[in-house]
């Protein structure tokens, strides 16, 4: 997770509740709109009654980036992990077809170049390479459910993209 460092001006040790959106300066409660002051938000442990904080299957992303060009394999693969809400569902996309790259509007030549580079990189990896170490690090913590094995035929040039995260096992797991 994020590591925040702040020294309160009043030496109370209390973290400010409100921040200015543009520069993250603390904002006094008296300067915050009443609607925001009276709003309630889930805290750690409060998310578990929900059926999944993230479900791209039923709540489609604007712009169609999840479906066009779409996953290389229509199956949803699932993994359980105890460090989060519980279940992670993902689909395999060709690297250049993953939703996060669609806004770039790459040309066919650019896609071909990038896809070939990624496939070459994947072929060079031995399976014992550790670009991201297991467990906590200075930047992030990787859950075992996030380290997945590609299905046959998708070992080179494909990436898993999360489409579900929630407390209940999603329907349709392969």
BANU-821333 format. One record per atom (N, C-alpha, C): x, y, z. Coordinates in nm, 3 decimals. Last residue first. Example, Ala and Ser with C-alpha at 12.3 -4.5 7.8 and 13.67 -1.06 7.14 Angstrom:
BEGIN
{px:1.285	py:-0.225	pz:0.708}
{px:1.367	py:-0.106	pz:0.714}
{px:1.290	py:0.003	pz:0.787}
{px:1.319	py:-0.569	pz:0.780}
{px:1.230	py:-0.450	pz:0.780}
{px:1.320	py:-0.330	pz:0.780}
This chain:
BEGIN
{px:-1.346	py:-2.090	pz:-1.486}
{px:-1.296	py:-2.204	pz:-1.563}
{px:-1.223	py:-2.301	pz:-1.471}
{px:-1.639	py:-1.955	pz:-1.338}
{px:-1.493	py:-1.977	pz:-1.330}
{px:-1.454	py:-2.101	pz:-1.408}
{px:-1.911	py:-1.888	pz:-1.329}
{px:-1.844	py:-1.900	pz:-1.458}
{px:-1.694	py:-1.917	pz:-1.453}
{px:-1.957	py:-1.663	pz:-1.059}
{px:-2.006	py:-1.770	pz:-1.143}
{px:-1.925	py:-1.771	pz:-1.272}
{px:-1.707	py:-1.594	pz:-0.807}
{px:-1.794	py:-1.554	pz:-0.918}
{px:-1.840	py:-1.676	pz:-0.999}
{px:-1.727	py:-1.639	pz:-0.464}
{px:-1.669	py:-1.692	pz:-0.587}
{px:-1.762	py:-1.656	pz:-0.702}
{px:-1.747	py:-1.336	pz:-0.274}
{px:-1.806	py:-1.461	pz:-0.319}
{px:-1.739	py:-1.507	pz:-0.448}
{px:-1.604	py:-1.102	pz:-0.240}
{px:-1.605	py:-1.199	pz:-0.130}
{px:-1.663	py:-1.333	pz:-0.172}
{px:-1.403	py:-0.996	pz:-0.528}
{px:-1.512	py:-0.991	pz:-0.432}
{px:-1.507	py:-1.104	pz:-0.331}
{px:-1.336	py:-0.891	pz:-0.844}
{px:-1.275	py:-0.907	pz:-0.712}
{px:-1.386	py:-0.895	pz:-0.612}
{px:-1.296	py:-0.927	pz:-1.194}
{px:-1.380	py:-0.944	pz:-1.075}
{px:-1.291	py:-0.953	pz:-0.952}
{px:-1.115	py:-0.898	pz:-1.385}
{px:-1.250	py:-0.856	pz:-1.421}
{px:-1.346	py:-0.868	pz:-1.303}
{px:-0.773	py:-0.844	pz:-1.445}
{px:-0.878	py:-0.867	pz:-1.346}
{px:-1.011	py:-0.814	pz:-1.396}
{px:-0.597	py:-1.000	pz:-1.697}
{px:-0.659	py:-0.873	pz:-1.659}
{px:-0.775	py:-0.905	pz:-1.564}
{px:-0.289	py:-1.150	pz:-1.783}
{px:-0.419	py:-1.163	pz:-1.715}
{px:-0.470	py:-1.025	pz:-1.673}
{px:-0.148	py:-1.144	pz:-2.115}
{px:-0.149	py:-1.096	pz:-1.977}
{px:-0.287	py:-1.119	pz:-1.915}
{px:0.075	py:-1.276	pz:-2.367}
{px:-0.058	py:-1.260	pz:-2.309}
{px:-0.048	py:-1.217	pz:-2.164}
{px:0.324	py:-1.348	pz:-2.468}
{px:0.253	py:-1.236	pz:-2.528}
{px:0.113	py:-1.212	pz:-2.477}
{px:0.323	py:-1.684	pz:-2.404}
{px:0.405	py:-1.577	pz:-2.459}
{px:0.316	py:-1.469	pz:-2.521}
{px:0.137	py:-1.864	pz:-2.314}
{px:0.255	py:-1.842	pz:-2.231}
{px:0.335	py:-1.720	pz:-2.277}
{px:-0.093	py:-1.960	pz:-2.426}
{px:-0.087	py:-1.817	pz:-2.391}
{px:0.032	py:-1.784	pz:-2.301}
{px:-0.092	py:-2.229	pz:-2.462}
{px:-0.100	py:-2.147	pz:-2.581}
{px:-0.091	py:-1.997	pz:-2.553}
{px:-0.253	py:-2.302	pz:-2.160}
{px:-0.177	py:-2.353	pz:-2.273}
{px:-0.200	py:-2.265	pz:-2.396}
{px:-0.279	py:-2.016	pz:-1.940}
{px:-0.330	py:-2.139	pz:-2.000}
{px:-0.243	py:-2.179	pz:-2.120}
{px:-0.026	py:-1.902	pz:-1.707}
{px:-0.106	py:-1.885	pz:-1.829}
{px:-0.160	py:-2.020	pz:-1.878}
{px:-0.061	py:-1.880	pz:-1.362}
{px:0.002	py:-1.955	pz:-1.470}
{px:-0.085	py:-1.941	pz:-1.595}
{px:-0.019	py:-1.591	pz:-1.149}
{px:-0.097	py:-1.696	pz:-1.213}
{px:-0.020	py:-1.761	pz:-1.326}
{px:-0.023	py:-1.405	pz:-0.883}
{px:0.078	py:-1.473	pz:-0.960}
{px:0.011	py:-1.597	pz:-1.019}
{px:-0.230	py:-1.324	pz:-0.729}
{px:-0.197	py:-1.239	pz:-0.843}
{px:-0.087	py:-1.300	pz:-0.930}
{px:-0.246	py:-1.491	pz:-0.518}
{px:-0.352	py:-1.502	pz:-0.619}
{px:-0.322	py:-1.419	pz:-0.742}
{px:-0.038	py:-1.401	pz:-0.356}
{px:-0.020	py:-1.524	pz:-0.432}
{px:-0.125	py:-1.542	pz:-0.540}
{px:0.007	py:-1.049	pz:-0.382}
{px:-0.066	py:-1.163	pz:-0.327}
{px:-0.041	py:-1.284	pz:-0.414}
{px:0.263	py:-0.829	pz:-0.333}
{px:0.200	py:-0.914	pz:-0.432}
{px:0.137	py:-1.033	pz:-0.363}
{px:0.292	py:-0.498	pz:-0.241}
{px:0.286	py:-0.635	pz:-0.191}
{px:0.208	py:-0.717	pz:-0.292}
{px:0.524	py:-0.232	pz:-0.323}
{px:0.396	py:-0.302	pz:-0.329}
{px:0.406	py:-0.439	pz:-0.265}
{px:0.763	py:-0.091	pz:-0.256}
{px:0.663	py:-0.034	pz:-0.347}
{px:0.527	py:-0.100	pz:-0.338}
{px:0.923	py:-0.233	pz:-0.081}
{px:0.911	py:-0.088	pz:-0.061}
{px:0.797	py:-0.029	pz:-0.144}
{px:0.728	py:-0.529	pz:-0.012}
{px:0.848	py:-0.461	pz:-0.060}
{px:0.829	py:-0.313	pz:-0.033}
{px:0.592	py:-0.844	pz:0.100}
{px:0.602	py:-0.697	pz:0.104}
{px:0.734	py:-0.646	pz:0.047}
{px:0.575	py:-1.123	pz:-0.140}
{px:0.562	py:-1.058	pz:-0.010}
{px:0.582	py:-0.908	pz:-0.019}
{px:0.811	py:-1.198	pz:-0.399}
{px:0.693	py:-1.233	pz:-0.321}
{px:0.693	py:-1.157	pz:-0.189}
{px:0.939	py:-0.944	pz:-0.621}
{px:0.959	py:-1.044	pz:-0.516}
{px:0.827	py:-1.073	pz:-0.445}
{px:0.946	py:-0.908	pz:-0.956}
{px:0.872	py:-0.866	pz:-0.837}
{px:0.886	py:-0.977	pz:-0.735}
{px:1.122	py:-1.042	pz:-1.103}
{px:1.118	py:-0.897	pz:-1.121}
{px:1.044	py:-0.836	pz:-1.004}
{px:1.276	py:-1.315	pz:-1.105}
{px:1.199	py:-1.245	pz:-1.001}
{px:1.210	py:-1.096	pz:-1.022}
{px:1.273	py:-1.619	pz:-1.288}
{px:1.308	py:-1.476	pz:-1.281}
{px:1.220	py:-1.410	pz:-1.176}
{px:1.194	py:-1.863	pz:-1.336}
{px:1.254	py:-1.844	pz:-1.204}
{px:1.297	py:-1.700	pz:-1.185}
{px:1.111	py:-1.849	pz:-1.587}
{px:1.012	py:-1.895	pz:-1.491}
{px:1.063	py:-1.881	pz:-1.349}
{px:1.286	py:-1.740	pz:-1.768}
{px:1.302	py:-1.881	pz:-1.735}
{px:1.191	py:-1.936	pz:-1.646}
{px:1.230	py:-1.532	pz:-2.049}
{px:1.217	py:-1.555	pz:-1.906}
{px:1.221	py:-1.704	pz:-1.876}
{px:1.224	py:-1.525	pz:-2.323}
{px:1.355	py:-1.518	pz:-2.259}
{px:1.348	py:-1.547	pz:-2.109}
{px:0.955	py:-1.517	pz:-2.386}
{px:1.030	py:-1.638	pz:-2.422}
{px:1.167	py:-1.642	pz:-2.351}
{px:0.891	py:-1.256	pz:-2.301}
{px:0.833	py:-1.372	pz:-2.231}
{px:0.910	py:-1.501	pz:-2.261}
{px:1.037	py:-1.111	pz:-2.497}
{px:1.070	py:-1.101	pz:-2.355}
{px:1.017	py:-1.222	pz:-2.279}
{px:0.896	py:-1.184	pz:-2.728}
{px:1.039	py:-1.215	pz:-2.717}
{px:1.082	py:-1.211	pz:-2.570}
{px:0.646	py:-1.073	pz:-2.665}
{px:0.659	py:-1.218	pz:-2.686}
{px:0.805	py:-1.262	pz:-2.673}
{px:0.718	py:-0.802	pz:-2.658}
{px:0.668	py:-0.868	pz:-2.536}
{px:0.681	py:-1.020	pz:-2.550}
{px:0.793	py:-0.759	pz:-2.926}
{px:0.890	py:-0.736	pz:-2.817}
{px:0.848	py:-0.809	pz:-2.690}
{px:0.553	py:-0.814	pz:-3.061}
{px:0.672	py:-0.896	pz:-3.087}
{px:0.775	py:-0.881	pz:-2.976}
{px:0.393	py:-0.607	pz:-2.960}
{px:0.358	py:-0.745	pz:-2.934}
{px:0.478	py:-0.838	pz:-2.955}
{px:0.526	py:-0.377	pz:-3.064}
{px:0.515	py:-0.399	pz:-2.920}
{px:0.487	py:-0.546	pz:-2.888}
{px:0.496	py:-0.421	pz:-3.345}
{px:0.628	py:-0.404	pz:-3.285}
{px:0.623	py:-0.436	pz:-3.135}
{px:0.214	py:-0.430	pz:-3.366}
{px:0.297	py:-0.544	pz:-3.407}
{px:0.433	py:-0.538	pz:-3.342}
{px:0.148	py:-0.172	pz:-3.277}
{px:0.100	py:-0.291	pz:-3.205}
{px:0.185	py:-0.413	pz:-3.238}
{px:0.270	py:-0.017	pz:-3.477}
{px:0.312	py:-0.002	pz:-3.337}
{px:0.270	py:-0.124	pz:-3.256}
{px:0.122	py:-0.104	pz:-3.701}
{px:0.269	py:-0.121	pz:-3.697}
{px:0.321	py:-0.112	pz:-3.554}
{px:-0.134	py:-0.020	pz:-3.635}
{px:-0.107	py:-0.164	pz:-3.648}
{px:0.043	py:-0.191	pz:-3.642}
{px:-0.108	py:0.241	pz:-3.385}
{px:-0.123	py:0.196	pz:-3.523}
{px:-0.096	py:0.045	pz:-3.526}
{px:-0.292	py:0.293	pz:-3.082}
{px:-0.171	py:0.256	pz:-3.153}
{px:-0.202	py:0.215	pz:-3.296}
{px:-0.454	py:0.431	pz:-2.890}
{px:-0.487	py:0.429	pz:-3.032}
{px:-0.361	py:0.401	pz:-3.117}
{px:-0.448	py:0.449	pz:-2.619}
{px:-0.330	py:0.498	pz:-2.691}
{px:-0.354	py:0.505	pz:-2.841}
{px:-0.664	py:0.323	pz:-2.512}
{px:-0.673	py:0.470	pz:-2.529}
{px:-0.555	py:0.527	pz:-2.606}
{px:-0.578	py:0.058	pz:-2.484}
{px:-0.669	py:0.095	pz:-2.592}
{px:-0.680	py:0.245	pz:-2.614}
{px:-0.427	py:-0.031	pz:-2.273}
{px:-0.355	py:0.023	pz:-2.389}
{px:-0.447	py:0.079	pz:-2.496}
{px:-0.596	py:-0.140	pz:-2.081}
{px:-0.516	py:-0.023	pz:-2.047}
{px:-0.442	py:0.040	pz:-2.163}
{px:-0.704	py:-0.381	pz:-2.198}
{px:-0.782	py:-0.256	pz:-2.188}
{px:-0.699	py:-0.131	pz:-2.162}
{px:-0.491	py:-0.551	pz:-2.431}
{px:-0.535	py:-0.527	pz:-2.294}
{px:-0.602	py:-0.391	pz:-2.282}
{px:-0.381	py:-0.597	pz:-2.675}
{px:-0.527	py:-0.584	pz:-2.670}
{px:-0.579	py:-0.557	pz:-2.530}
{px:-0.113	py:-0.644	pz:-2.648}
{px:-0.153	py:-0.517	pz:-2.710}
{px:-0.304	py:-0.494	pz:-2.708}
{px:-0.125	py:-0.907	pz:-2.523}
{px:-0.066	py:-0.791	pz:-2.457}
{px:-0.116	py:-0.659	pz:-2.516}
{px:-0.437	py:-1.067	pz:-2.522}
{px:-0.313	py:-1.047	pz:-2.595}
{px:-0.255	py:-0.916	pz:-2.540}
{px:-0.570	py:-1.159	pz:-2.205}
{px:-0.570	py:-1.072	pz:-2.322}
{px:-0.435	py:-1.080	pz:-2.391}
{px:-0.761	py:-1.361	pz:-1.997}
{px:-0.634	py:-1.345	pz:-2.065}
{px:-0.652	py:-1.264	pz:-2.193}
{px:-0.931	py:-1.258	pz:-1.699}
{px:-0.933	py:-1.310	pz:-1.835}
{px:-0.799	py:-1.279	pz:-1.900}
{px:-1.016	py:-1.332	pz:-1.356}
{px:-0.939	py:-1.263	pz:-1.459}
{px:-0.954	py:-1.334	pz:-1.593}
{px:-1.117	py:-1.281	pz:-1.024}
{px:-1.149	py:-1.340	pz:-1.153}
{px:-1.075	py:-1.262	pz:-1.260}
{px:-1.057	py:-1.348	pz:-0.692}
{px:-1.010	py:-1.270	pz:-0.803}
{px:-1.046	py:-1.346	pz:-0.930}
{px:-1.191	py:-1.344	pz:-0.362}
{px:-1.184	py:-1.402	pz:-0.495}
{px:-1.138	py:-1.300	pz:-0.599}
{px:-1.122	py:-1.190	pz:-0.111}
{px:-1.136	py:-1.334	pz:-0.124}
{px:-1.115	py:-1.389	pz:-0.264}
{px:-1.046	py:-0.931	pz:-0.033}
{px:-1.186	py:-0.971	pz:-0.021}
{px:-1.209	py:-1.120	pz:-0.041}
{px:-0.724	py:-1.044	pz:0.082}
{px:-0.814	py:-0.942	pz:0.031}
{px:-0.957	py:-0.985	pz:0.051}
{px:-0.576	py:-1.259	pz:0.165}
{px:-0.530	py:-1.126	pz:0.207}
{px:-0.621	py:-1.014	pz:0.159}
{px:-0.657	py:-1.500	pz:0.060}
{px:-0.706	py:-1.465	pz:0.194}
{px:-0.666	py:-1.324	pz:0.237}
{px:-0.782	py:-1.573	pz:-0.258}
{px:-0.671	py:-1.525	pz:-0.175}
{px:-0.726	py:-1.469	pz:-0.045}
{px:-0.850	py:-1.783	pz:-0.532}
{px:-0.890	py:-1.737	pz:-0.400}
{px:-0.767	py:-1.686	pz:-0.327}
{px:-0.909	py:-1.729	pz:-0.877}
{px:-0.816	py:-1.767	pz:-0.770}
{px:-0.869	py:-1.709	pz:-0.639}
{px:-1.023	py:-1.809	pz:-1.207}
{px:-1.043	py:-1.756	pz:-1.072}
{px:-0.939	py:-1.809	pz:-0.975}
{px:-1.088	py:-1.711	pz:-1.541}
{px:-1.011	py:-1.793	pz:-1.449}
{px:-1.021	py:-1.728	pz:-1.311}
{px:-1.327	py:-1.719	pz:-1.785}
{px:-1.280	py:-1.642	pz:-1.670}
{px:-1.211	py:-1.740	pz:-1.576}
{px:-1.294	py:-1.753	pz:-2.142}
{px:-1.307	py:-1.812	pz:-2.008}
{px:-1.260	py:-1.714	pz:-1.901}
{px:-1.232	py:-1.643	pz:-2.388}
{px:-1.354	py:-1.596	pz:-2.320}
{px:-1.372	py:-1.650	pz:-2.178}
{px:-0.922	py:-1.522	pz:-2.472}
{px:-0.989	py:-1.642	pz:-2.424}
{px:-1.113	py:-1.596	pz:-2.348}
{px:-0.848	py:-1.273	pz:-2.535}
{px:-0.810	py:-1.377	pz:-2.630}
{px:-0.880	py:-1.507	pz:-2.597}
{px:-1.088	py:-1.006	pz:-2.476}
{px:-0.993	py:-1.108	pz:-2.432}
{px:-0.966	py:-1.212	pz:-2.541}
{px:-1.108	py:-0.707	pz:-2.694}
{px:-1.155	py:-0.812	pz:-2.604}
{px:-1.052	py:-0.916	pz:-2.569}
{px:-1.059	py:-0.473	pz:-2.841}
{px:-1.082	py:-0.597	pz:-2.911}
{px:-1.122	py:-0.716	pz:-2.822}
{px:-1.341	py:-0.452	pz:-2.666}
{px:-1.295	py:-0.425	pz:-2.801}
{px:-1.147	py:-0.387	pz:-2.797}
{px:-1.404	py:-0.491	pz:-2.399}
{px:-1.462	py:-0.580	pz:-2.500}
{px:-1.410	py:-0.560	pz:-2.641}
{px:-1.286	py:-0.300	pz:-2.243}
{px:-1.276	py:-0.439	pz:-2.198}
{px:-1.318	py:-0.537	pz:-2.308}
{px:-1.345	py:-0.055	pz:-2.364}
{px:-1.206	py:-0.102	pz:-2.367}
{px:-1.190	py:-0.247	pz:-2.321}
{px:-1.589	py:0.084	pz:-2.393}
{px:-1.575	py:-0.051	pz:-2.446}
{px:-1.436	py:-0.110	pz:-2.444}
{px:-1.657	py:0.331	pz:-2.286}
{px:-1.570	py:0.328	pz:-2.403}
{px:-1.544	py:0.190	pz:-2.459}
{px:-1.669	py:0.243	pz:-1.943}
{px:-1.708	py:0.335	pz:-2.051}
{px:-1.609	py:0.323	pz:-2.166}
{px:-1.697	py:-0.096	pz:-1.840}
{px:-1.620	py:0.029	pz:-1.845}
{px:-1.669	py:0.114	pz:-1.962}
{px:-1.984	py:-0.251	pz:-1.698}
{px:-1.892	py:-0.233	pz:-1.810}
{px:-1.824	py:-0.096	pz:-1.805}
{px:-2.058	py:-0.434	pz:-1.462}
{px:-2.046	py:-0.288	pz:-1.471}
{px:-1.940	py:-0.257	pz:-1.575}
{px:-2.038	py:-0.706	pz:-1.489}
{px:-2.171	py:-0.648	pz:-1.482}
{px:-2.171	py:-0.495	pz:-1.491}
{px:-1.762	py:-0.740	pz:-1.519}
{px:-1.854	py:-0.820	pz:-1.600}
{px:-1.992	py:-0.757	pz:-1.603}
{px:-1.619	py:-0.599	pz:-1.340}
{px:-1.622	py:-0.544	pz:-1.475}
{px:-1.713	py:-0.625	pz:-1.567}
{px:-1.646	py:-0.542	pz:-1.030}
{px:-1.704	py:-0.643	pz:-1.118}
{px:-1.720	py:-0.583	pz:-1.257}
{px:-1.538	py:-0.486	pz:-0.708}
{px:-1.505	py:-0.463	pz:-0.848}
{px:-1.563	py:-0.576	pz:-0.931}
{px:-1.629	py:-0.551	pz:-0.459}
{px:-1.600	py:-0.411	pz:-0.482}
{px:-1.567	py:-0.381	pz:-0.629}
{px:-1.881	py:-0.767	pz:-0.397}
{px:-1.763	py:-0.749	pz:-0.479}
{px:-1.739	py:-0.602	pz:-0.506}
{px:-2.104	py:-0.759	pz:-0.243}
{px:-2.085	py:-0.874	pz:-0.330}
{px:-1.966	py:-0.859	pz:-0.423}
{px:-2.042	py:-0.646	pz:0.096}
{px:-2.074	py:-0.623	pz:-0.044}
{px:-2.042	py:-0.745	pz:-0.127}
{px:-1.947	py:-0.708	pz:0.348}
{px:-2.088	py:-0.737	pz:0.319}
{px:-2.125	py:-0.718	pz:0.172}
{px:-1.668	py:-0.624	pz:0.330}
{px:-1.705	py:-0.763	pz:0.316}
{px:-1.854	py:-0.790	pz:0.299}
{px:-1.602	py:-0.362	pz:0.379}
{px:-1.632	py:-0.399	pz:0.242}
{px:-1.686	py:-0.541	pz:0.231}
{px:-1.525	py:-0.308	pz:0.640}
{px:-1.663	py:-0.279	pz:0.602}
{px:-1.700	py:-0.329	pz:0.464}
{px:-1.254	py:-0.356	pz:0.663}
{px:-1.345	py:-0.454	pz:0.721}
{px:-1.490	py:-0.431	pz:0.683}
{px:-1.181	py:-0.018	pz:0.659}
{px:-1.127	py:-0.152	pz:0.656}
{px:-1.222	py:-0.247	pz:0.728}
{px:-1.486	py:0.156	pz:0.574}
{px:-1.352	py:0.150	pz:0.630}
{px:-1.305	py:0.006	pz:0.622}
{px:-1.698	py:0.332	pz:0.348}
{px:-1.654	py:0.208	pz:0.411}
{px:-1.512	py:0.221	pz:0.466}
{px:-1.823	py:0.656	pz:0.447}
{px:-1.752	py:0.572	pz:0.352}
{px:-1.708	py:0.445	pz:0.423}
{px:-2.071	py:0.906	pz:0.464}
{px:-1.997	py:0.797	pz:0.529}
{px:-1.940	py:0.707	pz:0.421}
{px:-2.120	py:1.262	pz:0.478}
{px:-2.111	py:1.136	pz:0.403}
{px:-2.036	py:1.031	pz:0.485}
{px:-2.103	py:1.502	pz:0.608}
{px:-2.203	py:1.408	pz:0.658}
{px:-2.200	py:1.274	pz:0.585}
{px:-1.900	py:1.634	pz:0.468}
{px:-1.883	py:1.608	pz:0.612}
{px:-1.981	py:1.504	pz:0.662}
{px:-2.016	py:1.655	pz:0.216}
{px:-1.900	py:1.569	pz:0.233}
{px:-1.880	py:1.535	pz:0.381}
{px:-2.222	py:1.835	pz:0.271}
{px:-2.251	py:1.706	pz:0.209}
{px:-2.137	py:1.607	pz:0.226}
{px:-2.087	py:2.065	pz:0.367}
{px:-2.166	py:1.984	pz:0.459}
{px:-2.194	py:1.845	pz:0.403}
{px:-1.751	py:2.118	pz:0.249}
{px:-1.896	py:2.124	pz:0.229}
{px:-1.970	py:2.025	pz:0.321}
{px:-1.499	py:2.239	pz:0.471}
{px:-1.546	py:2.128	pz:0.387}
{px:-1.697	py:2.139	pz:0.370}
{px:-1.410	py:2.413	pz:0.657}
{px:-1.404	py:2.458	pz:0.518}
{px:-1.458	py:2.353	pz:0.420}
{px:-1.414	py:2.280	pz:0.898}
{px:-1.507	py:2.392	pz:0.881}
{px:-1.511	py:2.444	pz:0.736}
{px:-1.200	py:2.103	pz:0.879}
{px:-1.336	py:2.052	pz:0.865}
{px:-1.436	py:2.164	pz:0.839}
{px:-0.925	py:2.221	pz:0.684}
{px:-1.000	py:2.222	pz:0.810}
{px:-1.144	py:2.176	pz:0.784}
{px:-0.722	py:2.016	pz:0.486}
{px:-0.827	py:2.118	pz:0.487}
{px:-0.902	py:2.107	pz:0.620}
{px:-0.388	py:1.949	pz:0.377}
{px:-0.497	py:1.927	pz:0.472}
{px:-0.594	py:2.045	pz:0.471}
{px:-0.315	py:1.919	pz:0.031}
{px:-0.300	py:2.000	pz:0.152}
{px:-0.413	py:1.965	pz:0.247}
{px:-0.323	py:1.790	pz:-0.217}
{px:-0.326	py:1.709	pz:-0.095}
{px:-0.293	py:1.786	pz:0.032}
{px:-0.362	py:1.937	pz:-0.444}
{px:-0.225	py:1.929	pz:-0.392}
{px:-0.214	py:1.853	pz:-0.260}
{px:-0.630	py:1.896	pz:-0.529}
{px:-0.524	py:1.923	pz:-0.626}
{px:-0.384	py:1.906	pz:-0.570}
{px:-0.809	py:1.845	pz:-0.312}
{px:-0.791	py:1.746	pz:-0.418}
{px:-0.671	py:1.773	pz:-0.509}
{px:-0.723	py:1.886	pz:0.023}
{px:-0.755	py:1.955	pz:-0.101}
{px:-0.719	py:1.861	pz:-0.216}
{px:-0.858	py:1.658	pz:0.266}
{px:-0.745	py:1.712	pz:0.192}
{px:-0.796	py:1.783	pz:0.068}
{px:-0.960	py:1.551	pz:0.592}
{px:-0.991	py:1.610	pz:0.462}
{px:-0.867	py:1.671	pz:0.400}
{px:-0.852	py:1.449	pz:0.824}
{px:-0.959	py:1.374	pz:0.760}
{px:-0.987	py:1.424	pz:0.618}
{px:-0.510	py:1.413	pz:0.931}
{px:-0.623	py:1.497	pz:0.887}
{px:-0.726	py:1.413	pz:0.811}
{px:-0.420	py:1.202	pz:1.199}
{px:-0.414	py:1.223	pz:1.055}
{px:-0.532	py:1.311	pz:1.013}
{px:-0.278	py:1.296	pz:1.506}
{px:-0.399	py:1.257	pz:1.431}
{px:-0.381	py:1.293	pz:1.284}
{px:-0.075	py:1.395	pz:1.652}
{px:-0.054	py:1.262	pz:1.598}
{px:-0.173	py:1.214	pz:1.517}
{px:-0.071	py:1.647	pz:1.755}
{px:-0.168	py:1.552	pz:1.810}
{px:-0.142	py:1.409	pz:1.765}
{px:0.079	py:1.863	pz:1.669}
{px:0.147	py:1.759	pz:1.748}
{px:0.051	py:1.658	pz:1.809}
{px:-0.035	py:2.035	pz:1.488}
{px:-0.073	py:2.053	pz:1.628}
{px:-0.013	py:1.945	pz:1.720}
{px:0.058	py:1.961	pz:1.240}
{px:0.100	py:2.092	pz:1.290}
{px:0.065	py:2.110	pz:1.437}
{px:0.183	py:1.630	pz:1.193}
{px:0.071	py:1.722	pz:1.220}
{px:0.120	py:1.852	pz:1.282}
{px:0.379	py:1.525	pz:0.941}
{px:0.392	py:1.568	pz:1.080}
{px:0.280	py:1.666	pz:1.106}
{px:0.367	py:1.240	pz:0.735}
{px:0.318	py:1.374	pz:0.764}
{px:0.340	py:1.403	pz:0.911}
{px:0.370	py:1.008	pz:0.487}
{px:0.453	py:1.067	pz:0.590}
{px:0.406	py:1.210	pz:0.612}
{px:0.247	py:0.698	pz:0.378}
{px:0.227	py:0.842	pz:0.393}
{px:0.315	py:0.891	pz:0.505}
{px:0.264	py:0.457	pz:0.146}
{px:0.327	py:0.498	pz:0.271}
{px:0.317	py:0.649	pz:0.277}
{px:0.022	py:0.236	pz:0.008}
{px:0.092	py:0.364	pz:0.011}
{px:0.155	py:0.388	pz:0.147}
{px:0.080	py:-0.118	pz:0.000}
{px:0.000	py:0.000	pz:0.000}
{px:0.085	py:0.125	pz:0.000}
